[in-house]
Amino acid sequence: MKRLIRLFTEEHAATAVEYAVMLALIVVMCLVGIRTLGARMLNVWVQGKADMNAAGF
């Protein structure tokens, strides 16, 4: 417990914690963006495949 308290009270440790939080937020934002973009791209490929099948390819 003392180690955890020291982690939040020391300046260098606090900076490390801030960077870790920022990194976690960036990772979450990237994952959400990839998931959203991936779903949209899947729809584009499915529609393209349907159009190609309809055209006889």
C-alpha positions, -999 to 999 in steps of 0.1 A, spaced: 0 0 0 29 23 8 43 18 -27 9 27 -42 7 59 -22 43 68 -31 35 62 -67 9 90 -66 29 114 -44 63 114 -62 65 138 -91 82 114 -115 58 86 -106 28 110 -111 41 119 -145 44 82 -154 8 76 -142 -3 106 -164 14 92 -194 -1 57 -188 -36 72 -186 -30 92 -218 -17 61 -235 -47 41 -224 -71 67 -237 -53 68 -271 -55 30 -273 -92 30 -265 -98 57 -291 -79 37 -317 -98 5 -310 -131 23 -313 -121 39 -345 -108 7 -360 -140 -11 -350 -162 16 -365 -142 18 -397 -140 -19 -400 -178 -23 -398 -182 3 -425 -156 -13 -447 -172 -47 -444 -204 -31 -457 -185 -17 -487 -170 -50 -495 -203 -69 -492 -220 -44 -514 -192 -46 -540 -195 -84 -540 -232 -82 -545 -228 -57 -573 -202 -79 -590 -224 -110 -587 -254 -90 -601 -232 -80 -631 -223 -116 -638 -187 -117 -626 
